[in-house]
Amino acid sequence: MSGTPAHRRPVAWGATVKAVLWSFLGLRRRRDFEQDVQRLNPIAVMATGVVLALLFVVGLMLIVRWVVASSAGAL
């Protein structure tokens, strides 16, 4: 490790999003997880997780609204 505090590591957005999406699925090799812990900025990981979770919830809400509106119009 370089001695840099974890919260001061540079943000690698692509790697961060990839790590968060894999964690949403619950599938991650231990070796990849250990690499993520060593190189990713934890603040960026948390922020990305919150944003992606909100996008997921909003997406589900929009799908439900669309399905309910479509079924109500079919009656």
PyMOL Python script that loads the backbone (N, CA, C, O; Angstrom):
from pymol import cmd

cmd.read_pdbstr("""\
ATOM      1  N   MET A   1       0.834  -1.161   0.000  1.00  0.00           N
ATOM      2  CA  MET A   1       0.000   0.000   0.000  1.00  0.00           C
ATOM      3  C   MET A   1       0.891   1.240   0.000  1.00  0.00           C
ATOM      4  O   MET A   1       1.986   1.204   0.560  1.00  0.00           O
ATOM      5  N   SER A   2       0.452   2.313  -0.604  1.00  0.00           N
ATOM      6  CA  SER A   2       1.278   3.488  -0.796  1.00  0.00           C
ATOM      7  C   SER A   2       1.317   4.399   0.423  1.00  0.00           C
ATOM      8  O   SER A   2       2.122   5.330   0.447  1.00  0.00           O
ATOM      9  N   GLY A   3       0.513   4.182   1.404  1.00  0.00           N
ATOM     10  CA  GLY A   3       0.489   5.040   2.570  1.00  0.00           C
ATOM     11  C   GLY A   3      -0.540   6.153   2.465  1.00  0.00           C
ATOM     12  O   GLY A   3      -0.764   6.878   3.435  1.00  0.00           O
ATOM     13  N   THR A   4      -1.165   6.300   1.317  1.00  0.00           N
ATOM     14  CA  THR A   4      -2.215   7.303   1.133  1.00  0.00           C
ATOM     15  C   THR A   4      -3.474   6.842   1.856  1.00  0.00           C
ATOM     16  O   THR A   4      -3.870   5.684   1.726  1.00  0.00           O
ATOM     17  N   PRO A   5      -4.114   7.739   2.622  1.00  0.00           N
ATOM     18  CA  PRO A   5      -5.375   7.347   3.272  1.00  0.00           C
ATOM     19  C   PRO A   5      -6.408   6.918   2.224  1.00  0.00           C
ATOM     20  O   PRO A   5      -6.425   7.439   1.108  1.00  0.00           O
ATOM     21  N   ALA A   6      -7.250   5.982   2.590  1.00  0.00           N
ATOM     22  CA  ALA A   6      -8.215   5.414   1.647  1.00  0.00           C
ATOM     23  C   ALA A   6      -9.129   6.474   1.052  1.00  0.00           C
ATOM     24  O   ALA A   6      -9.449   6.414  -0.135  1.00  0.00           O
ATOM     25  N   HIS A   7      -9.555   7.446   1.859  1.00  0.00           N
ATOM     26  CA  HIS A   7     -10.489   8.456   1.358  1.00  0.00           C
ATOM     27  C   HIS A   7      -9.813   9.474   0.441  1.00  0.00           C
ATOM     28  O   HIS A   7     -10.498  10.296  -0.169  1.00  0.00           O
ATOM     29  N   ARG A   8      -8.491   9.437   0.330  1.00  0.00           N
ATOM     30  CA  ARG A   8      -7.766  10.353  -0.550  1.00  0.00           C
ATOM     31  C   ARG A   8      -7.295   9.674  -1.836  1.00  0.00           C
ATOM     32  O   ARG A   8      -6.607  10.295  -2.647  1.00  0.00           O
ATOM     33  N   ARG A   9      -7.652   8.430  -2.023  1.00  0.00           N
ATOM     34  CA  ARG A   9      -7.290   7.739  -3.260  1.00  0.00           C
ATOM     35  C   ARG A   9      -8.010   8.385  -4.440  1.00  0.00           C
ATOM     36  O   ARG A   9      -9.119   8.896  -4.285  1.00  0.00           O
ATOM     37  N   PRO A  10      -7.385   8.366  -5.620  1.00  0.00           N
ATOM     38  CA  PRO A  10      -8.088   8.905  -6.789  1.00  0.00           C
ATOM     39  C   PRO A  10      -9.321   8.060  -7.101  1.00  0.00           C
ATOM     40  O   PRO A  10      -9.354   6.858  -6.834  1.00  0.00           O
ATOM     41  N   VAL A  11     -10.322   8.708  -7.667  1.00  0.00           N
ATOM     42  CA  VAL A  11     -11.574   8.022  -7.972  1.00  0.00           C
ATOM     43  C   VAL A  11     -11.506   7.444  -9.377  1.00  0.00           C
ATOM     44  O   VAL A  11     -11.323   8.174 -10.351  1.00  0.00           O
ATOM     45  N   ALA A  12     -11.654   6.134  -9.472  1.00  0.00           N
ATOM     46  CA  ALA A  12     -11.735   5.443 -10.760  1.00  0.00           C
ATOM     47  C   ALA A  12     -13.200   5.081 -10.956  1.00  0.00           C
ATOM     48  O   ALA A  12     -13.654   4.037 -10.487  1.00  0.00           O
ATOM     49  N   TRP A  13     -13.947   5.950 -11.654  1.00  0.00           N
ATOM     50  CA  TRP A  13     -15.400   5.780 -11.739  1.00  0.00           C
ATOM     51  C   TRP A  13     -15.803   4.475 -12.393  1.00  0.00           C
ATOM     52  O   TRP A  13     -16.739   3.822 -11.931  1.00  0.00           O
ATOM     53  N   GLY A  14     -15.122   4.078 -13.452  1.00  0.00           N
ATOM     54  CA  GLY A  14     -15.481   2.824 -14.125  1.00  0.00           C
ATOM     55  C   GLY A  14     -15.337   1.623 -13.202  1.00  0.00           C
ATOM     56  O   GLY A  14     -16.236   0.787 -13.104  1.00  0.00           O
ATOM     57  N   ALA A  15     -14.211   1.549 -12.537  1.00  0.00           N
ATOM     58  CA  ALA A  15     -13.969   0.438 -11.607  1.00  0.00           C
ATOM     59  C   ALA A  15     -14.920   0.495 -10.415  1.00  0.00           C
ATOM     60  O   ALA A  15     -15.355  -0.541  -9.911  1.00  0.00           O
ATOM     61  N   THR A  16     -15.240   1.703  -9.970  1.00  0.00           N
ATOM     62  CA  THR A  16     -16.152   1.861  -8.836  1.00  0.00           C
ATOM     63  C   THR A  16     -17.551   1.389  -9.192  1.00  0.00           C
ATOM     64  O   THR A  16     -18.172   0.645  -8.433  1.00  0.00           O
ATOM     65  N   VAL A  17     -18.048   1.820 -10.346  1.00  0.00           N
ATOM     66  CA  VAL A  17     -19.390   1.394 -10.784  1.00  0.00           C
ATOM     67  C   VAL A  17     -19.426  -0.116 -10.976  1.00  0.00           C
ATOM     68  O   VAL A  17     -20.392  -0.771 -10.584  1.00  0.00           O
ATOM     69  N   LYS A  18     -18.384  -0.669 -11.574  1.00  0.00           N
ATOM     70  CA  LYS A  18     -18.314  -2.118 -11.785  1.00  0.00           C
ATOM     71  C   LYS A  18     -18.348  -2.862 -10.449  1.00  0.00           C
ATOM     72  O   LYS A  18     -19.065  -3.853 -10.316  1.00  0.00           O
ATOM     73  N   ALA A  19     -17.593  -2.403  -9.475  1.00  0.00           N
ATOM     74  CA  ALA A  19     -17.555  -3.057  -8.158  1.00  0.00           C
ATOM     75  C   ALA A  19     -18.913  -2.968  -7.470  1.00  0.00           C
ATOM     76  O   ALA A  19     -19.359  -3.935  -6.852  1.00  0.00           O
ATOM     77  N   VAL A  20     -19.574  -1.811  -7.572  1.00  0.00           N
ATOM     78  CA  VAL A  20     -20.877  -1.646  -6.921  1.00  0.00           C
ATOM     79  C   VAL A  20     -21.921  -2.530  -7.599  1.00  0.00           C
ATOM     80  O   VAL A  20     -22.723  -3.167  -6.916  1.00  0.00           O
ATOM     81  N   LEU A  21     -21.921  -2.578  -8.914  1.00  0.00           N
ATOM     82  CA  LEU A  21     -22.892  -3.434  -9.616  1.00  0.00           C
ATOM     83  C   LEU A  21     -22.680  -4.906  -9.287  1.00  0.00           C
ATOM     84  O   LEU A  21     -23.651  -5.642  -9.112  1.00  0.00           O
ATOM     85  N   TRP A  22     -21.431  -5.345  -9.200  1.00  0.00           N
ATOM     86  CA  TRP A  22     -21.165  -6.732  -8.810  1.00  0.00           C
ATOM     87  C   TRP A  22     -21.654  -6.983  -7.388  1.00  0.00           C
ATOM     88  O   TRP A  22     -22.166  -8.062  -7.089  1.00  0.00           O
ATOM     89  N   SER A  23     -21.501  -6.000  -6.517  1.00  0.00           N
ATOM     90  CA  SER A  23     -21.946  -6.202  -5.137  1.00  0.00           C
ATOM     91  C   SER A  23     -23.467  -6.236  -5.051  1.00  0.00           C
ATOM     92  O   SER A  23     -24.014  -6.930  -4.193  1.00  0.00           O
ATOM     93  N   PHE A  24     -24.169  -5.499  -5.926  1.00  0.00           N
ATOM     94  CA  PHE A  24     -25.622  -5.587  -5.965  1.00  0.00           C
ATOM     95  C   PHE A  24     -26.058  -7.007  -6.320  1.00  0.00           C
ATOM     96  O   PHE A  24     -27.051  -7.507  -5.791  1.00  0.00           O
ATOM     97  N   LEU A  25     -25.323  -7.643  -7.204  1.00  0.00           N
ATOM     98  CA  LEU A  25     -25.649  -9.023  -7.583  1.00  0.00           C
ATOM     99  C   LEU A  25     -25.199 -10.028  -6.529  1.00  0.00           C
ATOM    100  O   LEU A  25     -25.711 -11.146  -6.472  1.00  0.00           O
ATOM    101  N   GLY A  26     -24.259  -9.638  -5.711  1.00  0.00           N
ATOM    102  CA  GLY A  26     -23.743 -10.541  -4.682  1.00  0.00           C
ATOM    103  C   GLY A  26     -22.732 -11.528  -5.220  1.00  0.00           C
ATOM    104  O   GLY A  26     -22.452 -12.550  -4.593  1.00  0.00           O
ATOM    105  N   LEU A  27     -22.183 -11.220  -6.386  1.00  0.00           N
ATOM    106  CA  LEU A  27     -21.204 -12.103  -7.012  1.00  0.00           C
ATOM    107  C   LEU A  27     -19.885 -11.362  -7.166  1.00  0.00           C
ATOM    108  O   LEU A  27     -19.793 -10.398  -7.925  1.00  0.00           O
ATOM    109  N   ARG A  28     -18.884 -11.804  -6.460  1.00  0.00           N
ATOM    110  CA  ARG A  28     -17.570 -11.179  -6.578  1.00  0.00           C
ATOM    111  C   ARG A  28     -16.535 -12.165  -6.094  1.00  0.00           C
ATOM    112  O   ARG A  28     -16.668 -12.741  -5.014  1.00  0.00           O
ATOM    113  N   ARG A  29     -15.495 -12.359  -6.899  1.00  0.00           N
ATOM    114  CA  ARG A  29     -14.409 -13.230  -6.452  1.00  0.00           C
ATOM    115  C   ARG A  29     -13.643 -12.540  -5.335  1.00  0.00           C
ATOM    116  O   ARG A  29     -13.497 -11.318  -5.339  1.00  0.00           O
ATOM    117  N   ARG A  30     -13.161 -13.313  -4.392  1.00  0.00           N
ATOM    118  CA  ARG A  30     -12.446 -12.750  -3.244  1.00  0.00           C
ATOM    119  C   ARG A  30     -11.230 -11.949  -3.704  1.00  0.00           C
ATOM    120  O   ARG A  30     -10.938 -10.892  -3.145  1.00  0.00           O
ATOM    121  N   ARG A  31     -10.530 -12.436  -4.705  1.00  0.00           N
ATOM    122  CA  ARG A  31      -9.345 -11.737  -5.199  1.00  0.00           C
ATOM    123  C   ARG A  31      -9.719 -10.356  -5.741  1.00  0.00           C
ATOM    124  O   ARG A  31      -9.035  -9.371  -5.466  1.00  0.00           O
ATOM    125  N   ASP A  32     -10.812 -10.289  -6.515  1.00  0.00           N
ATOM    126  CA  ASP A  32     -11.265  -9.004  -7.054  1.00  0.00           C
ATOM    127  C   ASP A  32     -11.729  -8.078  -5.935  1.00  0.00           C
ATOM    128  O   ASP A  32     -11.479  -6.873  -5.976  1.00  0.00           O
ATOM    129  N   PHE A  33     -12.400  -8.637  -4.946  1.00  0.00           N
ATOM    130  CA  PHE A  33     -12.842  -7.842  -3.798  1.00  0.00           C
ATOM    131  C   PHE A  33     -11.645  -7.245  -3.062  1.00  0.00           C
ATOM    132  O   PHE A  33     -11.649  -6.065  -2.711  1.00  0.00           O
ATOM    133  N   GLU A  34     -10.633  -8.059  -2.833  1.00  0.00           N
ATOM    134  CA  GLU A  34      -9.434  -7.583  -2.130  1.00  0.00           C
ATOM    135  C   GLU A  34      -8.744  -6.482  -2.926  1.00  0.00           C
ATOM    136  O   GLU A  34      -8.251  -5.519  -2.339  1.00  0.00           O
ATOM    137  N   GLN A  35      -8.699  -6.605  -4.249  1.00  0.00           N
ATOM    138  CA  GLN A  35      -8.117  -5.558  -5.082  1.00  0.00           C
ATOM    139  C   GLN A  35      -8.935  -4.273  -4.977  1.00  0.00           C
ATOM    140  O   GLN A  35      -8.371  -3.182  -4.899  1.00  0.00           O
ATOM    141  N   ASP A  36     -10.250  -4.396  -4.974  1.00  0.00           N
ATOM    142  CA  ASP A  36     -11.118  -3.226  -4.842  1.00  0.00           C
ATOM    143  C   ASP A  36     -10.876  -2.513  -3.522  1.00  0.00           C
ATOM    144  O   ASP A  36     -10.823  -1.284  -3.475  1.00  0.00           O
ATOM    145  N   VAL A  37     -10.730  -3.280  -2.453  1.00  0.00           N
ATOM    146  CA  VAL A  37     -10.497  -2.697  -1.128  1.00  0.00           C
ATOM    147  C   VAL A  37      -9.184  -1.917  -1.118  1.00  0.00           C
ATOM    148  O   VAL A  37      -9.079  -0.880  -0.464  1.00  0.00           O
ATOM    149  N   GLN A  38      -8.200  -2.410  -1.832  1.00  0.00           N
ATOM    150  CA  GLN A  38      -6.885  -1.767  -1.829  1.00  0.00           C
ATOM    151  C   GLN A  38      -6.813  -0.536  -2.727  1.00  0.00           C
ATOM    152  O   GLN A  38      -6.022   0.366  -2.451  1.00  0.00           O
ATOM    153  N   ARG A  39      -7.618  -0.468  -3.798  1.00  0.00           N
ATOM    154  CA  ARG A  39      -7.420   0.621  -4.754  1.00  0.00           C
ATOM    155  C   ARG A  39      -8.577   1.600  -4.884  1.00  0.00           C
ATOM    156  O   ARG A  39      -8.367   2.711  -5.370  1.00  0.00           O
ATOM    157  N   LEU A  40      -9.783   1.241  -4.475  1.00  0.00           N
ATOM    158  CA  LEU A  40     -10.919   2.138  -4.672  1.00  0.00           C
ATOM    159  C   LEU A  40     -11.094   3.093  -3.504  1.00  0.00           C
ATOM    160  O   LEU A  40     -10.740   2.785  -2.366  1.00  0.00           O
ATOM    161  N   ASN A  41     -11.644   4.250  -3.809  1.00  0.00           N
ATOM    162  CA  ASN A  41     -11.935   5.262  -2.805  1.00  0.00           C
ATOM    163  C   ASN A  41     -13.259   4.888  -2.137  1.00  0.00           C
ATOM    164  O   ASN A  41     -14.283   4.825  -2.817  1.00  0.00           O
ATOM    165  N   PRO A  42     -13.267   4.637  -0.826  1.00  0.00           N
ATOM    166  CA  PRO A  42     -14.490   4.179  -0.158  1.00  0.00           C
ATOM    167  C   PRO A  42     -15.635   5.202  -0.204  1.00  0.00           C
ATOM    168  O   PRO A  42     -16.805   4.823  -0.237  1.00  0.00           O
ATOM    169  N   ILE A  43     -15.299   6.479  -0.206  1.00  0.00           N
ATOM    170  CA  ILE A  43     -16.350   7.499  -0.284  1.00  0.00           C
ATOM    171  C   ILE A  43     -17.027   7.437  -1.644  1.00  0.00           C
ATOM    172  O   ILE A  43     -18.250   7.548  -1.735  1.00  0.00           O
ATOM    173  N   ALA A  44     -16.248   7.263  -2.692  1.00  0.00           N
ATOM    174  CA  ALA A  44     -16.817   7.142  -4.038  1.00  0.00           C
ATOM    175  C   ALA A  44     -17.657   5.874  -4.162  1.00  0.00           C
ATOM    176  O   ALA A  44     -18.685   5.875  -4.838  1.00  0.00           O
ATOM    177  N   VAL A  45     -17.227   4.797  -3.516  1.00  0.00           N
ATOM    178  CA  VAL A  45     -17.993   3.544  -3.552  1.00  0.00           C
ATOM    179  C   VAL A  45     -19.347   3.741  -2.876  1.00  0.00           C
ATOM    180  O   VAL A  45     -20.371   3.303  -3.401  1.00  0.00           O
ATOM    181  N   MET A  46     -19.362   4.397  -1.716  1.00  0.00           N
ATOM    182  CA  MET A  46     -20.625   4.627  -1.005  1.00  0.00           C
ATOM    183  C   MET A  46     -21.543   5.548  -1.796  1.00  0.00           C
ATOM    184  O   MET A  46     -22.740   5.285  -1.907  1.00  0.00           O
ATOM    185  N   ALA A  47     -20.996   6.619  -2.342  1.00  0.00           N
ATOM    186  CA  ALA A  47     -21.808   7.552  -3.123  1.00  0.00           C
ATOM    187  C   ALA A  47     -22.379   6.869  -4.362  1.00  0.00           C
ATOM    188  O   ALA A  47     -23.547   7.064  -4.696  1.00  0.00           O
ATOM    189  N   THR A  48     -21.574   6.083  -5.032  1.00  0.00           N
ATOM    190  CA  THR A  48     -22.033   5.363  -6.214  1.00  0.00           C
ATOM    191  C   THR A  48     -23.116   4.360  -5.843  1.00  0.00           C
ATOM    192  O   THR A  48     -24.098   4.209  -6.571  1.00  0.00           O
ATOM    193  N   GLY A  49     -22.948   3.683  -4.730  1.00  0.00           N
ATOM    194  CA  GLY A  49     -23.961   2.728  -4.270  1.00  0.00           C
ATOM    195  C   GLY A  49     -25.292   3.389  -3.994  1.00  0.00           C
ATOM    196  O   GLY A  49     -26.341   2.864  -4.368  1.00  0.00           O
ATOM    197  N   VAL A  50     -25.257   4.539  -3.342  1.00  0.00           N
ATOM    198  CA  VAL A  50     -26.494   5.265  -3.032  1.00  0.00           C
ATOM    199  C   VAL A  50     -27.177   5.724  -4.321  1.00  0.00           C
ATOM    200  O   VAL A  50     -28.387   5.560  -4.479  1.00  0.00           O
ATOM    201  N   VAL A  51     -26.402   6.297  -5.236  1.00  0.00           N
ATOM    202  CA  VAL A  51     -26.975   6.786  -6.499  1.00  0.00           C
ATOM    203  C   VAL A  51     -27.566   5.638  -7.311  1.00  0.00           C
ATOM    204  O   VAL A  51     -28.679   5.753  -7.824  1.00  0.00           O
ATOM    205  N   LEU A  52     -26.836   4.540  -7.430  1.00  0.00           N
ATOM    206  CA  LEU A  52     -27.350   3.403  -8.209  1.00  0.00           C
ATOM    207  C   LEU A  52     -28.569   2.775  -7.537  1.00  0.00           C
ATOM    208  O   LEU A  52     -29.487   2.333  -8.228  1.00  0.00           O
ATOM    209  N   ALA A  53     -28.597   2.728  -6.219  1.00  0.00           N
ATOM    210  CA  ALA A  53     -29.776   2.199  -5.511  1.00  0.00           C
ATOM    211  C   ALA A  53     -30.987   3.083  -5.758  1.00  0.00           C
ATOM    212  O   ALA A  53     -32.084   2.580  -6.001  1.00  0.00           O
ATOM    213  N   LEU A  54     -30.798   4.406  -5.698  1.00  0.00           N
ATOM    214  CA  LEU A  54     -31.903   5.326  -5.987  1.00  0.00           C
ATOM    215  C   LEU A  54     -32.396   5.179  -7.426  1.00  0.00           C
ATOM    216  O   LEU A  54     -33.601   5.177  -7.674  1.00  0.00           O
ATOM    217  N   LEU A  55     -31.473   5.057  -8.363  1.00  0.00           N
ATOM    218  CA  LEU A  55     -31.867   4.854  -9.759  1.00  0.00           C
ATOM    219  C   LEU A  55     -32.651   3.556  -9.931  1.00  0.00           C
ATOM    220  O   LEU A  55     -33.611   3.503 -10.701  1.00  0.00           O
ATOM    221  N   PHE A  56     -32.246   2.523  -9.221  1.00  0.00           N
ATOM    222  CA  PHE A  56     -32.947   1.241  -9.282  1.00  0.00           C
ATOM    223  C   PHE A  56     -34.376   1.377  -8.756  1.00  0.00           C
ATOM    224  O   PHE A  56     -35.322   0.893  -9.377  1.00  0.00           O
ATOM    225  N   VAL A  57     -34.523   2.037  -7.606  1.00  0.00           N
ATOM    226  CA  VAL A  57     -35.857   2.214  -7.006  1.00  0.00           C
ATOM    227  C   VAL A  57     -36.744   3.070  -7.907  1.00  0.00           C
ATOM    228  O   VAL A  57     -37.905   2.729  -8.134  1.00  0.00           O
ATOM    229  N   VAL A  58     -36.212   4.171  -8.417  1.00  0.00           N
ATOM    230  CA  VAL A  58     -36.988   5.033  -9.309  1.00  0.00           C
ATOM    231  C   VAL A  58     -37.369   4.272 -10.576  1.00  0.00           C
ATOM    232  O   VAL A  58     -38.490   4.407 -11.065  1.00  0.00           O
ATOM    233  N   GLY A  59     -36.461   3.488 -11.100  1.00  0.00           N
ATOM    234  CA  GLY A  59     -36.770   2.669 -12.282  1.00  0.00           C
ATOM    235  C   GLY A  59     -37.899   1.690 -12.010  1.00  0.00           C
ATOM    236  O   GLY A  59     -38.802   1.537 -12.833  1.00  0.00           O
ATOM    237  N   LEU A  60     -37.856   1.026 -10.859  1.00  0.00           N
ATOM    238  CA  LEU A  60     -38.936   0.104 -10.503  1.00  0.00           C
ATOM    239  C   LEU A  60     -40.264   0.836 -10.355  1.00  0.00           C
ATOM    240  O   LEU A  60     -41.303   0.340 -10.792  1.00  0.00           O
ATOM    241  N   MET A  61     -40.231   2.009  -9.743  1.00  0.00           N
ATOM    242  CA  MET A  61     -41.462   2.786  -9.587  1.00  0.00           C
ATOM    243  C   MET A  61     -42.036   3.195 -10.942  1.00  0.00           C
ATOM    244  O   MET A  61     -43.251   3.155 -11.135  1.00  0.00           O
ATOM    245  N   LEU A  62     -41.186   3.584 -11.868  1.00  0.00           N
ATOM    246  CA  LEU A  62     -41.657   3.961 -13.202  1.00  0.00           C
ATOM    247  C   LEU A  62     -42.251   2.763 -13.947  1.00  0.00           C
ATOM    248  O   LEU A  62     -43.261   2.895 -14.638  1.00  0.00           O
ATOM    249  N   ILE A  63     -41.630   1.613 -13.805  1.00  0.00           N
ATOM    250  CA  ILE A  63     -42.165   0.397 -14.445  1.00  0.00           C
ATOM    251  C   ILE A  63     -43.529   0.053 -13.864  1.00  0.00           C
ATOM    252  O   ILE A  63     -44.454  -0.281 -14.604  1.00  0.00           O
ATOM    253  N   VAL A  64     -43.657   0.133 -12.548  1.00  0.00           N
ATOM    254  CA  VAL A  64     -44.940  -0.176 -11.903  1.00  0.00           C
ATOM    255  C   VAL A  64     -46.012   0.809 -12.353  1.00  0.00           C
ATOM    256  O   VAL A  64     -47.135   0.405 -12.653  1.00  0.00           O
ATOM    257  N   ARG A  65     -45.682   2.088 -12.403  1.00  0.00           N
ATOM    258  CA  ARG A  65     -46.656   3.085 -12.877  1.00  0.00           C
ATOM    259  C   ARG A  65     -47.094   2.802 -14.295  1.00  0.00           C
ATOM    260  O   ARG A  65     -48.277   2.907 -14.620  1.00  0.00           O
ATOM    261  N   TRP A  66     -46.140   2.443 -15.142  1.00  0.00           N
ATOM    262  CA  TRP A  66     -46.439   2.156 -16.546  1.00  0.00           C
ATOM    263  C   TRP A  66     -47.345   0.923 -16.664  1.00  0.00           C
ATOM    264  O   TRP A  66     -48.302   0.924 -17.439  1.00  0.00           O
ATOM    265  N   VAL A  67     -47.038  -0.124 -15.894  1.00  0.00           N
ATOM    266  CA  VAL A  67     -47.851  -1.342 -15.940  1.00  0.00           C
ATOM    267  C   VAL A  67     -49.270  -1.071 -15.416  1.00  0.00           C
ATOM    268  O   VAL A  67     -50.250  -1.527 -16.005  1.00  0.00           O
ATOM    269  N   VAL A  68     -49.370  -0.340 -14.325  1.00  0.00           N
ATOM    270  CA  VAL A  68     -50.693  -0.035 -13.768  1.00  0.00           C
ATOM    271  C   VAL A  68     -51.483   0.840 -14.741  1.00  0.00           C
ATOM    272  O   VAL A  68     -52.675   0.609 -14.947  1.00  0.00           O
ATOM    273  N   ALA A  69     -50.843   1.831 -15.335  1.00  0.00           N
ATOM    274  CA  ALA A  69     -51.539   2.685 -16.295  1.00  0.00           C
ATOM    275  C   ALA A  69     -51.964   1.895 -17.534  1.00  0.00           C
ATOM    276  O   ALA A  69     -53.047   2.123 -18.074  1.00  0.00           O
ATOM    277  N   SER A  70     -51.131   0.982 -17.978  1.00  0.00           N
ATOM    278  CA  SER A  70     -51.457   0.163 -19.147  1.00  0.00           C
ATOM    279  C   SER A  70     -52.604  -0.766 -18.848  1.00  0.00           C
ATOM    280  O   SER A  70     -53.474  -0.954 -19.698  1.00  0.00           O
ATOM    281  N   SER A  71     -52.638  -1.358 -17.660  1.00  0.00           N
ATOM    282  CA  SER A  71     -53.716  -2.283 -17.324  1.00  0.00           C
ATOM    283  C   SER A  71     -55.024  -1.535 -17.058  1.00  0.00           C
ATOM    284  O   SER A  71     -56.098  -2.060 -17.349  1.00  0.00           O
ATOM    285  N   ALA A  72     -54.953  -0.332 -16.516  1.00  0.00           N
ATOM    286  CA  ALA A  72     -56.153   0.471 -16.273  1.00  0.00           C
ATOM    287  C   ALA A  72     -56.776   0.924 -17.583  1.00  0.00           C
ATOM    288  O   ALA A  72     -57.999   1.019 -17.689  1.00  0.00           O
ATOM    289  N   GLY A  73     -55.949   1.204 -18.574  1.00  0.00           N
ATOM    290  CA  GLY A  73     -56.463   1.608 -19.878  1.00  0.00           C
ATOM    291  C   GLY A  73     -57.067   0.454 -20.649  1.00  0.00           C
ATOM    292  O   GLY A  73     -57.896   0.663 -21.534  1.00  0.00           O
ATOM    293  N   ALA A  74     -56.664  -0.751 -20.325  1.00  0.00           N
ATOM    294  CA  ALA A  74     -57.164  -1.931 -21.036  1.00  0.00           C
ATOM    295  C   ALA A  74     -58.548  -2.365 -20.517  1.00  0.00           C
ATOM    296  O   ALA A  74     -59.231  -3.156 -21.167  1.00  0.00           O
ATOM    297  N   LEU A  75     -58.949  -1.859 -19.374  1.00  0.00           N
ATOM    298  CA  LEU A  75     -60.224  -2.259 -18.790  1.00  0.00           C
ATOM    299  C   LEU A  75     -61.356  -1.596 -19.437  1.00  0.00           C
ATOM    300  O   LEU A  75     -62.504  -1.826 -19.060  1.00  0.00           O
TER     301      LEU A  75
END
""", "prot")
cmd.dss("prot")
cmd.show_as("cartoon", "prot")
cmd.util.cbc("prot")
cmd.orient("prot")
